[in-house]
Amino acid sequence: MNYLSHPTQQLTKHIKNIQKYDHVDELFTQCVLFHDLGKVLDSFQSYIQKITKSSEPHAPVSGVIYLLNYIGNDFVIRKDRLFIFNSIISHHGKLKSFDSEYNSILEFFLKEIPLSQIDEIYLKEDVKNYFQLKDIDVTIFPMLNIINRDLKFTIEDYITQKLLFSKLIFADKYEAIYKSEHKKVFNTNSVVHLHQELDKIIKKRDPKRDKVKNDILNAYDKSYTISTLTAPTGIGKTLTSLELALKIKEDKKLSKIIYILPFTSIIDQTYETFDKIFPNEITKHHYAVTFDENSDNQDEKNTYDRWKFILNSWNEPFILSTLYQLFFAIFSNKNSDNIKFQALQNSVIILDEVQAIPFELWKAFKEILPILSEQLNSTFILMSATMPILTQKNVALELANKTEIFEAKNRYVLKYLEGNTLENLASVIIELYQEGKSVLCVVNSIKTSKLLYKIVKKSVENSYCLNSYMFFDDRKEVIRSIKDNEKGSNVTNKILISTQVIEAGVDLDFDVGLREFAPISSIIQTAGRVNREGKKGISEIYIFDTITKVYNEMMISESKKSFFDVLKRDDIYEKNILPFVECYFQALDENKGDSGILSDIERFDFDAISKKNRDAFGLEEDYIKSVALGVDLKAYQYRYFENIKGLKPYEIKRKKEKLMREFQSKILNIKEKDLNALEFEIPFSDIFGIYYIVDIKDIYSKESGFQLKEEKTVNDAFEFP
């Protein structure tokens, strides 16, 4: 059989190379065998040899022939064969739903099948022999809809389908790029190596921290695939979890480590810590990563395709990424998200700050996690100072003696503060600052942070602002500027007014804090930025009533009942905080809402699952617009049109992605009402799919980000509703 799969690759060689990715998995090898069957068509062979400019799609006919060759006499589709069929017909796009409102497999059964393509393939004796094709009856295809429409699926089925699809698209793309079988990656870092490097870096050991670390490591039990680590900030969870991950990897002979953080903004900080220990061995993956940040080896990774593939597929032994990337790998139906699902196999996966997982996904994650860890042969470590109930009873092992650790920490006291007007808050902040204290105030909305900052800044020059309307680089500069020195976390004689962007993982240490009422987990995350090292006695953190409602109503209601009503009567010390946290999460576990993802899994409605995941991460909010600030997209559009002349569709897409990387750091997600307040029409780029504003002189400030209408005059700041 002599057909091409790619311009310089034989189809048979392409198939064999892909199958070697996992040659013992019969489901996978059979899926690979048939996935490109349609490429034997004359139209495709002419296209791949550049005789013609286009070709008919090859995936649908490949899937149809596979399914009709393996369907039983009763026309009932076995689940494993449905998984193969779906992977084949979906492998150049989204994973197709079995039953959904549109474009489902059930609908596919009713569509007109490519009879002429089937006839052409069956006339090729070499193809029939290679694929061992049987005679098929194409007239039965519509009947598959009626006979199989009541098919239901389990979580195990869901993971099997996702994994098969991910393995196929990963190995297929790998072979197409590298023209060879996949070379498996293994994390070779060791606990011994870690200790050697830490001995060089850490000059003075902390006996208390070392005891906590050793207790956690000794609590590890190989029989568990899920562990939780509940402990306050400042006990060294990051390095302890790294050592634990290395220990588990060696003990269970796993191949890689994946470290997940909630936000892009704190990845760089963790990356710098890990890179000091294992230089040039950590791959960080998030939307803002550029090529040079991940590799100095231009010869090995010398093309854009390879660079993009390595990042998106997590095909490296030590990955540092975000909750967004992980959850989209688990719940999205997009090809580009699913390609990394296979990377979760045989891995130690650390989820830091798990309280940041969207509340709407807690129930689905809790049900899926134990099955995911078992089927993928992976071990999960969930970490937080405020641990939600994300695991089933008796499924996970708590590694920390959390009661003992929390009672030993008493770095702050929470106090109720009456009066939540901006004038009153500004007065309290300035008074604390004049007492010689560094002050952190965290509020719920960008608007509040900017207006409060404006008031305080008039009286105190050493005031700073932090919010998500600021460019990523400007936020990093604020954090760098307020620290006493780059290596430490202490802040002296400065004020920071921030939104929740500071809550998780940002290494800052203030003398005193203020926090707008929020879920107790968010309040404690703020407390973790005050007196982190416990060297300042007992610091005060003042909690004031809500100004802006932004959180889930149930989370707020349960926080009020389990915590805030008590705080209004009595101060709460850190050493006594754990029972309040556990009471809060227990109430949420008993009353948590259901996003419906588990029901969608029963129907294999991947479209609905994907949308609900996007909704949970706030990506479907139509009142949010992506805007490139200070960027002339007309100039980029001109470059785009100049560069794409004579290119194929996939090459055009590549050019667009490379151009967008150049201005990615200047894109902000801004509320539509804030954009409308500018009172001029904002141009939209159809090519890049975003809005843009070229002149941002009075629109953007490095100090506080995109400017709101209320910031224009001093008086407006005092008229906050």
N, C-alpha and C positions, 0 to 999 in steps of 0.2 A: 504494500500500500504506500503510495507515494504522493502525499498531499502536504501542503504547508499549513501550519497554524499561525505563523508569524513570518515576516519577510525572509528571515534567515534560519528558520527552525522548522523541522519536519514535525507533522502532527503526532506521529507515533513516538518520537523522541520527547516531545512536549508532554504527552500523557505519561510516559514512563518516569520522567523527572518529577512530575507532580506527585505521582503515586508514592514515590520514595519518601515523601514528607511523613507519611504514616502508613507504611505498607501492610501493617497487621490489622488495620481497621478496614474490614470488608465493605462496610457502608461507604466509607470514603473512597476506596479504590474503585468501586463500581460507579460512584458518582463522577469521579475524575474520568473514567473511561468514556462515559457518554457525554460529558459536558460540552465538548466541542465537536460532536458528531456532525453537526450542520455545516462545519467548515469544509467538508468534502464537496459541497455544492460547487458547480462550475462558476456561479456568480461570485462566490467568495474567493475562489482560487484566482479568478481574473482580477479581482480587487486587490488581493494581497500581493500580486505580482505587478500592480500598478498599470494593468491593461485597461481597467475601468476605474471610475472615481467613486463608486459606491457598491454596496452589496445588500442583499436582503438579510434581516436578522437571523442569526444561526441558533440562538438559544431556544426559542419556542419549538422548532422542529426537532431539536435534540431531545428536549424533554418529552414531547409527544411520543416519539419512537421508543424512548426508554420505557415509558409507562405502559404503552400498549404491548411491549414485549414481555412485561413482567406482571401484568394484571391477571388475576385469577379468573376461572370460568364463571364465578358468581359475580364478577365485576366489583367486588369489594376491594378497596385499596388498602393494602397493609400499610401501617404507619411508617415503617422504615422506608418503604418504596415511595411514599408520599414525600418524605423528607428529602430523598434524592431528587425526585421530580421537581420539587419546589426550589431546591438549590440550583439545579440546572437552568430552569427558566428564569431565575432571578439573578444569576451570577454577574450580569452586567448592569444591575440596577438595585432597587430596593427589594428586600425580602418580602415576597408576596404573601398577603393574608390568605388563610383558607376561607374564612367567612367574614366579610366586612361589607360596608355600604357600597364600596366601589372597587373595581379592578381586583377582584378576588380570584382564587383558584376555582371556586364554584362557578363564577362567571366565565372563566377561561374555558371550562369544559363545554360551554354552550356556544363559544365563538367558532367561526369557520376555521377549520384546521388547514395547515399548508399542504394540501393534497399533492400539488405539482412537485413540491420539494421532496415529499415522502416518496413519490413515484421515481423521481430522479435518483435518490439515494438507493432505492431498492433495485435499480438497474445496474448498480456498480457491484459486481460480484466480489471484488477485493474488499470492499467495505463490508458487505454482508458477512464475509468470512471472518474478517478481523474482529468485528463486534458481535459475531455469532447471532445475527438477527434472525428472528422467526417471522413467518408470515403473520400479518396482523390484520385485524378487521377495524378499519377506521370508523365504521358506522356506529360502533358502540360508544364512541367518545362522549356524546351528549348524555348518555345514560349514566355516566359516572357522577353527574351532578345529582340526579334523583336518588341513586342508591347510596351515596356516601355523604349526603348533606347533613346528616345528624351525627357525624363523627365528632367526638369530644377528645380533648387533649389534657395531659397532666403537666405539672411543672417539669417532671423528668423529660417528657416529650419536648417541651419548650427548649430546654437546655440542649437536648440532642440535636434538634433542628438548628438552633443558633450555632452550635459548635461545628456541625457539618458544613453549614453555609460559610462560616468564618474560615474554616480550614481550606475549603475549596478556593475562595476568593484570595486568601493569603498566598497559598501555594501557587495558584495560577499566576498571580501578579509577580511573585518572586521569580518564577521560571521565565516569564516574559521579559523581565528586566535583566536577570543575571544569566539567562540561558543555561541554567544548570539546576541540579537538585538542591533542595534547601539544606544549608549547613546549620545544624542546630547550635544554639548559643547556650552557654553555661556560665553561671556566676561562679567564679573561682575565688572570690574573697572569702576569708576565713576569720573565725573568732580570734585566733592567734595573731593574725595580721592586724586586726582591729586593736587588740590590746597593745601591740607594739607601737602603733601610730598614736594611740591615746596617751601612752606614756611620754611620748615626745611633746604632745600638745598641752596636756594638763600638768601644770607644774605643782599644784597643790590639791591634794585629794580632800573631798568632803566626806567624812566618816558616815554621817547620817544618810547622805545621798547614796553612798556605796552600799550601805545596809539595805536600803529600799531596793536598789538594783539587784543585789544578790538574792533577796527574798523573792523577787519577781522571777528571776531566772530559775531559782530552785523550785518554784511552784509549777513550772511548765510540765505538762504531761503529754507525752507523744500520742496518746490515744485520742486526744481532742483535735478536731480540725478547725475549731473556732475558739478563740480566747478573747477575753475583754481585759482591758487595763484601765481601771478607774482610779485616777489620782489627780491631785491639784497641780497647778502649774508650779514650776520651780523644783521639781524632783528629778528632772533629767529623763523624761519619757522618751524623747527623740533618740538619744544615744542608747538608752536601755532597749528600746524596741529594735534598733539596728542590730545590737548584739544578739537579741532573742531571735531575730529573723535569720541571722547567720547560723545560729545554733540549730534552729528548726531545719534550715536548708541542708545542713550537713547531716543531721540526724535522720531526716526522711529522704535524703538524696533527691531533693528538688532542684530545679534548674535555674530559677531566677527569683529576684526580689522586685516587688512593685510597691512603691511607697506613695500613698495617696493623701493629698492635702486638700482642704476645702477651696482655697482661692489661689489664683495665679499670683497674686501680690506677695504671698509668703513662700512661694516655691524657691525663689532666688536665695533667700536666707538659708533654707534647709540645704539647698544645693551647695552653697559655699561651705557649710559645715561638713557635708559628706565628701565633697571634693578634696578637702584638706586631708581626709583619711585615705580615700581611694582616688587619687588624682586621675582625671581623664577616663574614669570608668563609670560615670553616672550619666544617664541620658535623661534630660528633662523634656517633657512634652506638654506644651500648652499653646494657645493660639499665637502668642507673641514670640515664640522661640524662633531664632534665625539659624541659618546653616552653621555659621562659624561658632556658635555657642556649644555645639555638640561634637564637633570633630575638627582636628587639625590635619587629618589625613585626606587631603584633597584627591589623591590618586585612587584611594579606595572608594570614596563617596563623591565622585567627580561630576555627577549629573543631578539635575533637579529631581528627576524621577526617583533616583535612589535615595536622595535625601528625604523626600516626602514619604516614600515607602517605609523607610527605617523608622521615622517618627510615628506615622499613623498606625503602623502595625505593632508597635512596641517590640520590635525584633532586636532587642538588646538585653543583656543579662541583668541590668539594674536600671529600672525605670522610675522616674520621679514625675508624677502627674497629678491631675485634679479629680475631685469628685465628679465634676461634669463629665470628664472623659470616661471615667469608669462606668458611671450610670448610663451614659449613652451607649457604651459597649454592651451593657446588659439589656437595656430596654429599647434602644432605637432599632428601626428597620433599615436605616441607610447603609449602603455598601461601605462608605468611608468610616462609619462607626463600628460596624460588625467586624471589620478586618482585624481589630485588636482583641476580639473575644477569645480567639484561639490562644492568645498570649497569656491568658489567665490560667492555662493548664500548668500543672507541676510547678506552681509558684507559691512563694510566701507573699501574701498581700496585706500590707499594713494600711489601715484606714485611720488617719489621725483627725481629731476633732469631728467625730462622727455625729455630734449634735447638729452639725451643719447640713446633714442630709435633709432634704425637704420633707416636712411632716407628712405630706400626702403620699410619700413613697415608703413610709415606715412599715406598714402592714405587708405590702408585697415583698419588701426586702427581707423582712423577718421570716416569711414563709419560704422564700427562694434560697436564702443563704446556706442552710445546711445541705440542701440538695446540690447546690452549685459547688460547694467545697468537696462533696463526695464524688460527684461525676467528673470534676476537673482535676481531682487529686491535688487540691490546693489547700493551704492553711491560711486562715484569716485571723488578723489581730485587730480588734477594734479598740480605739483609744479615745479618752475624753476625760476632762475634769467633771463633766456633767453627762453621764452616760444614759442615753435613752434605752428603753427596753426594746432592743433590736434583735434579740435572740430568743428562741423558744426555751422553755424551762428545761433544765438539765442538759441542754445541748452545748452550751459554752462554758468554759472554765474562766472564772475571775482570777487573774494572776496576782493582783495586789491585795494586801490586807487594808482595804480602803478605809475602814473605820479607824484603825490605828494611825494610818497616814494622815487622814483629815484632822483627827483630834490632836495630832502632834504639830499641826500647822495652825498658827493663830496670828496671821499677818495683818488682818483687817477686821473692821467691824462695820456692818451695814447699818445706816441710820436713815430714818425718814426725814425728808426735807419738805416743809410746807412751802407752797407758792411755786408755781411753774411758769410765771410770766418771764419773758426774756430779760426784762429789766431786773427782776429779782435774782435770776440765775447769774446774770452778769455781775451783779453786786456781790454775790457770794463768792464767785470765782475770783474776782479782783481782790476781795478781802483776804482770801486764802493765799493768793499770790503775794500780797503785801506782807504776809506773815513769814515769807521766805520759802514757801512751798512751791513745788512744781505741781501743776493741776491738769488733770485729764477730765474732760466732760464729754460723754458720749450720748448722742441724741438719736431719735428714730428716723429723722428725715433729712435729706440734703438741704431743703429749704431752711429748716431750723438751724442746722449747723452753720450755714453761711450767714444768716442774719445775726445769730448769737456771736459768731466770730467778728462780724462787722462792729458790733457794739463794744466788745471786749478790746478789740484792736485799737480803738480810739483812745483807750486809757493805758494799755500795756503793749508796748512795741514788741515784746518777746512772745507774741501770740501767733499760733499757727492753726491751719485748717486742714482737714483731711476728709475727702468724700469721693464718691464714684463719678462725679462730674469733672474730676481732674484727670489729666493724662497719667498713665501708669508711671512714666518717668518722673513726673512732678510729684507724685505721691511718694516715690522712693526718695526723692530729694528732701521732702519734708521730714521723713523718718530719719534720714541721715543728719539733717541739720539740728534736730532737737536733742539728739543724743550727746552726752558729754564727750564721748569718743566713739569711733567706728566699731571698736572691738567690744565695747560694753553695751549695757542696756539702760543705764541710769540717766535720768533727765533732771537737770537742775535749773531752777529759776526760769521756767518756761510754762506756757499754757498751750494746750492742744484741745481744740474743739473738733470732734470727729463724729462720723456716723459709725455704723456697725463694721465698717471695713477694717477697723483696728482690733476687732474682738478675737480673732483666732490666729495664734501663732506669731503675731507681731511682737518682736522682742524689745519692749520699752518698759521702763520702771519709773513710775511717778510717785510722788509723796502722798497725794490725796486724789480722790476721784468723785465724780458726779455721774449719775446715770438716769436717764429717763426710764420710767417704768416699762418693762419688757418681760418676755418669758424669763423665768429664773435662770435658765441656762445661759441666756445672753448677758444677764446681770453678772453672773459669776465669771463669764469670759472677760468682761470689762474689769472685774476685780483682779483678774490675773495680770493686768498691766499696772497694778499698784502694789508697791512694796514686794516685788517678786522675790527678792532674795531674803526677805524677812529681817533686814538689818535696820529697819526704821521704827522699831517698836510695833505698835498697833496703829495702822493707818485708818482714817475715816473714808468711807465711801457713802455718799449721800444719794438716796433714791427719791426722785420727785415724780409727781403724777404725770400721766401721759399728756403730751402736747399733740402728737400726730399718731393716728392709728394705722399701723402698717403690718402688724402681725396677725396670724391666724387667730380667730376669735376664741376658739377652744383653748389654745395655748395661753392666751391672756386670761381667760376666765379661770382656768385651773391654777395659774400662777397667783392670781389674786386670792383665791380661796386657800391655797396651801402655803402662801408666803407673804404676800403684800399686806393682807389684813393683820397678820401677826406683827409685821415690821412697823406698822403705824402705832402699835402699843409698846413694843419692846425692841431694843437693838438686837441684832443677830451677829454673833462672832463667827469667824471662819471655822473654828473648831467644832461648831454646832450646826454647820450648814448642810451636812450630808443627809440627815433625815428629811429636811425640807425638799431637797432635790429628788430623793427617792419617792417621796409622797407625790410630788408633782408628776413624775414620769409614770408612776403606777396609775394615776388617774387618767393620764393620756392613753396608756395602753388599754385601759378598760373602755374608753370612750372614743378611741381614735376613729376618724372617718375612713371610709374605704374609697379609694380612687377608682376601684373597679378593674384594676389591672389583672387581678387573679381570675375574674370572670372572663376577661378578654383572652387570657391564656387558654382557657377551656375551648374557645372558638378559634384559637390561633389568629386573632385579629391584631396583627402586628401594626397596622396603621393606627388603631386606637391606643395600643400600648405606647407606641412612639409618641403620639400626640400628648398623652397624659404625662409622660415623662417630661416633654418639653414644657407643658403647662406648669408642672411642679417647679421647674427651674426658671419660670417666668419668661420663657422665650416666645410665648404666643400672645403676649400682651400687645394689642394693636395700637395702644397709646404710647408705645416706646418706639422711637425712630433711631436708626444708626446714622450718625453724621460724622463726616470727616471735616475737622476744623483746621483752617489754615492750609488747606490743600486745594489746588486748582485741578479738579478732576477732568476739566476740558483738555488740559495738557496731557494727562495720562490717557485719556480716550484717543487723542491724536496718535500717541505712541502705540497704543493698542492696535489701531487700524493700520498703522505703518508696519507693524511687526507680524500681522497675521495673514498677510497676502500669500496666497498659495498654500496655506497650512491646512492640515486635516483637523476635524472637530476636536479630537483629543489634544492636539498640539495647540489649538486656539485656547482651550481651557487652561492648559499649562501656562501659557503666556499671561493670561488674565490673573491667575493665582500669583505668579511671580511679581507682577506689577502691584497687586494689592498688598503684598508683603512690604513694599516700600513705604506705604502710608498707614499700615495697620495700627501703629502706635498712636496715630492721631485720630482714631475713630472712637467716639463716645456714644453710648446709648442714652438718649435724652427723651424726657417725656414730651409728648406732642404739645401739651398746653404751654410748656416752657418755650418751645420753639415758636409757637404761634404768637407769643408775647413779643417777639422781635418785630412783628408788624411789617415784614417784607417776605416776599415769596422766596423760599429756599430751593435752589436748583436740585434736581434729582438726576443721578447718572443711571441710565438704563443699562449700561454696560456693566457697571460694578454693583448695581442694586442698592445704592445708599445715597443719602443726601450729602451736600457739601457746602461749606461756607469758606470763601477764599480770604476775605479781610476780616480778621477776628480782633481787631484793635480794641474795640469796646465790648467784645462778646466773650472773650476768654481771658482769665487772669491766672498766672502761675500760682498765685497765693491761694485761690479758692476755686478755680476751675471755671466752667461755663457760667456766665453771669445771669442771674435771675432778674426779672423786672423789679422785684422788691429791693434789690441791692442798689438801685440807681441813685437813691437819695438817702441821706441819713434818717430823715423822718420816717420813711417807709419802714425802716427796721423796727420802729417802735409801734407800728400799726399792725403787727402780726396778729391775725385773728385767733 
